[in-house]
Amino acid sequence: MDMPEVIPVCYCGNPAKLNTSWSNDNPGRRFFGCKKFSSAFRKPCRFFSLFDPPLTPRLRVVLLGLLKKVKSLEDARKRERRTWILVLIAAVIHG
């Protein structure tokens, strides 16, 4: 993984954190943001700076397709797990 030679400083005066975007516009693209960005308790300063270059149109389509497939598989796994839990509960109740 390429690391920057210089880590930017956010508007809070802290070193910015390198994150990965999973939005439809920038799947897999890394960016710098305030280290408070993902905290529910601390308000981030809204610093944002892209690190990776833009994706090619083909790479964007491939990544979005893979993300859709992963989400579909994760959803199927959750449904299967819920089904097994219900079967186990029924077995315990009706013993």
Backbone bond lengths (Angstrom), bond angles and torsions (degrees), N, CA, C in turn:
res aa  C-N    CA-C-N  psi(-1)  N-CA   C-N-CA  omega(-1)  CA-C   N-CA-C  phi
1 M - - - 1.454 - - 1.527 107.83 -
2 D 1.303 116.98 128.15 1.457 121.33 177.44 1.509 109.56 -70.10
3 M 1.310 115.08 131.24 1.459 119.63 176.39 1.516 108.56 -113.67
4 P 1.312 116.11 144.43 1.464 119.35 -178.95 1.519 110.93 -69.04
5 E 1.314 115.00 149.68 1.461 119.58 175.66 1.524 110.09 -71.87
6 V 1.324 115.86 -34.50 1.460 121.20 -179.85 1.517 108.49 -126.86
7 I 1.317 117.10 128.45 1.463 121.35 176.98 1.522 107.50 -90.63
8 P 1.337 117.27 124.51 1.463 118.94 -179.13 1.527 112.14 -66.43
9 V 1.291 115.17 158.47 1.464 122.57 177.67 1.522 107.10 -103.68
10 C 1.347 115.80 130.67 1.466 119.20 -179.67 1.533 109.71 -77.79
11 Y 1.321 115.78 177.02 1.471 121.31 -177.23 1.530 112.47 -65.93
12 C 1.355 116.80 -17.67 1.470 121.11 176.82 1.526 111.52 -77.98
13 G 1.333 116.47 -12.87 1.454 121.09 -177.15 1.514 113.24 92.67
14 N 1.340 117.11 5.86 1.462 122.36 179.29 1.524 110.78 -100.05
15 P 1.345 117.92 155.88 1.467 119.40 173.62 1.532 108.93 -60.73
16 A 1.316 116.14 135.22 1.466 120.42 179.78 1.531 109.51 -72.78
17 K 1.316 115.80 155.12 1.461 122.70 -179.35 1.526 109.10 -100.07
18 L 1.329 117.23 136.68 1.459 121.91 176.64 1.529 108.48 -83.63
19 N 1.326 116.24 120.64 1.464 123.46 -177.74 1.528 109.55 -119.68
20 T 1.323 116.31 169.15 1.459 121.61 174.85 1.523 108.84 -119.71
21 S 1.315 115.94 129.47 1.460 121.69 178.85 1.523 109.75 -84.20
22 W 1.331 116.33 138.92 1.463 120.93 172.62 1.522 110.32 -122.00
23 S 1.327 116.00 25.75 1.461 120.55 176.81 1.527 109.56 -74.91
24 N 1.318 117.02 162.64 1.467 120.95 177.38 1.524 111.55 -64.59
25 D 1.321 117.49 -29.39 1.463 120.70 -178.59 1.528 112.74 -77.15
26 N 1.329 117.41 -32.39 1.472 121.16 -174.94 1.528 112.44 -138.06
27 P 1.339 118.97 55.97 1.468 119.30 -177.15 1.524 111.61 -64.99
28 G 1.333 116.08 127.69 1.454 120.81 177.16 1.514 115.36 78.15
29 R 1.298 117.21 -1.40 1.468 120.90 -177.31 1.527 109.73 -85.25
30 R 1.333 116.00 132.84 1.460 120.08 -177.91 1.528 111.00 -88.64
31 F 1.333 113.84 149.78 1.461 120.54 179.74 1.522 109.22 -148.99
32 F 1.316 115.07 156.38 1.457 120.37 173.89 1.517 108.36 -94.42
33 G 1.321 115.41 139.07 1.455 121.26 176.72 1.507 109.76 -146.13
34 C 1.307 115.86 167.71 1.457 121.61 176.75 1.522 108.85 -57.79
35 K 1.333 117.82 137.92 1.464 120.11 -178.17 1.518 111.98 -66.39
36 K 1.330 118.12 -14.14 1.468 122.12 176.90 1.531 111.40 -85.63
37 F 1.342 117.08 -1.03 1.460 122.89 -172.99 1.526 113.91 -51.03
38 S 1.324 117.84 -45.21 1.466 119.90 -175.72 1.528 113.14 -95.76
39 S 1.304 117.38 8.69 1.462 120.63 -179.44 1.523 110.58 -86.88
40 A 1.316 115.54 131.97 1.464 120.06 177.61 1.525 110.95 -79.77
41 F 1.331 116.61 -14.13 1.461 120.59 -173.44 1.527 113.90 -103.34
42 R 1.334 116.11 -22.69 1.467 119.19 -177.40 1.522 109.50 -117.92
43 K 1.297 116.80 132.51 1.457 121.10 -178.80 1.535 110.29 -79.79
44 P 1.350 117.22 124.02 1.463 119.55 179.43 1.526 111.15 -73.94
45 C 1.330 115.23 160.68 1.466 120.00 -178.11 1.522 112.39 -87.07
46 R 1.335 118.90 0.31 1.458 125.29 177.26 1.529 113.92 75.34
47 F 1.338 117.19 16.22 1.458 120.11 175.30 1.521 108.79 -65.89
48 F 1.330 116.58 136.80 1.460 121.96 -179.23 1.519 108.69 -152.02
49 S 1.322 116.51 130.60 1.459 121.37 177.64 1.527 108.29 -151.04
50 L 1.336 117.27 122.53 1.462 120.51 179.64 1.524 110.39 -69.25
51 F 1.329 116.92 140.83 1.456 122.46 178.40 1.524 110.68 -103.09
52 D 1.333 117.68 -45.99 1.463 121.71 -178.68 1.525 111.34 -85.41
53 P 1.327 116.97 151.19 1.467 119.84 175.47 1.528 110.00 -69.59
54 P 1.325 117.41 164.99 1.468 120.26 178.75 1.535 110.91 -59.60
55 L 1.326 115.29 150.63 1.457 120.75 177.09 1.520 110.07 -78.06
56 T 1.325 115.92 151.89 1.462 119.09 171.99 1.526 107.05 -71.94
57 P 1.320 117.93 154.52 1.472 119.35 179.22 1.537 112.59 -55.81
58 R 1.335 117.26 -39.13 1.466 120.89 -179.27 1.532 111.12 -66.29
59 L 1.317 117.35 -45.11 1.458 120.96 179.60 1.532 110.54 -62.65
60 R 1.318 116.83 -39.15 1.467 120.77 178.64 1.530 110.65 -61.19
61 V 1.332 117.24 -44.47 1.469 121.94 179.26 1.528 110.35 -63.34
62 V 1.336 116.71 -43.54 1.468 120.69 -179.50 1.526 110.27 -63.82
63 L 1.337 117.49 -47.45 1.468 120.45 -179.62 1.524 111.80 -62.05
64 L 1.330 117.35 -43.75 1.463 119.96 179.50 1.527 111.03 -63.70
65 G 1.336 117.25 -37.67 1.458 120.85 176.84 1.520 112.00 -64.19
66 L 1.338 115.89 -42.56 1.468 120.08 178.28 1.529 111.13 -65.93
67 L 1.321 117.17 -41.49 1.470 120.43 178.01 1.525 111.10 -62.03
68 K 1.334 116.56 -40.09 1.468 120.90 178.43 1.530 110.25 -63.67
69 K 1.331 116.84 -41.05 1.460 121.28 179.42 1.528 110.72 -65.64
70 V 1.332 117.55 -43.52 1.465 121.55 178.73 1.526 110.03 -60.77
71 K 1.340 116.75 -45.38 1.470 120.21 179.75 1.526 110.58 -61.93
72 S 1.319 116.88 -41.55 1.463 120.98 178.86 1.533 110.56 -61.73
73 L 1.326 117.15 -44.18 1.464 120.81 178.94 1.530 111.53 -66.08
74 E 1.332 116.75 -40.16 1.468 120.06 177.81 1.524 110.88 -64.21
75 D 1.335 117.24 -41.41 1.464 121.01 178.25 1.530 110.85 -63.26
76 A 1.335 117.21 -41.99 1.466 121.20 179.33 1.531 110.08 -64.33
77 R 1.321 116.68 -39.68 1.469 120.53 178.60 1.531 110.84 -64.37
78 K 1.338 117.59 -40.70 1.467 120.97 178.20 1.528 110.58 -63.74
79 R 1.339 116.58 -42.84 1.474 119.96 179.12 1.527 110.61 -63.07
80 E 1.328 115.77 -42.39 1.464 120.23 179.61 1.530 110.68 -63.85
81 R 1.311 117.07 -41.42 1.466 121.42 179.45 1.537 110.42 -63.78
82 R 1.346 116.56 -43.64 1.468 119.92 178.36 1.528 110.77 -61.40
83 T 1.325 115.98 -41.02 1.467 120.09 179.24 1.526 110.82 -61.21
84 W 1.337 117.04 -44.91 1.458 120.43 179.61 1.521 111.67 -65.22
85 I 1.300 117.04 -37.35 1.471 120.27 177.92 1.522 109.80 -63.48
86 L 1.330 117.23 -43.73 1.462 120.78 178.22 1.527 111.21 -63.34
87 V 1.333 117.23 -38.83 1.466 120.87 178.24 1.525 110.13 -64.51
88 L 1.333 117.24 -42.40 1.455 120.50 179.36 1.522 111.37 -66.27
89 I 1.333 117.35 -41.06 1.456 120.65 177.79 1.526 110.38 -62.27
90 A 1.317 116.92 -44.42 1.463 120.89 178.68 1.521 111.14 -61.56
91 A 1.328 116.38 -39.55 1.457 120.40 179.83 1.524 111.34 -65.20
92 V 1.322 116.04 -39.19 1.473 120.56 179.50 1.532 109.85 -68.31
93 I 1.319 116.70 -43.93 1.462 121.15 -178.93 1.524 112.02 -65.71
94 H 1.318 115.53 -44.76 1.467 119.96 -175.51 1.527 113.26 -94.92
95 G 1.323 115.32 0.34 1.432 127.66 177.27 1.438 121.09 16.09
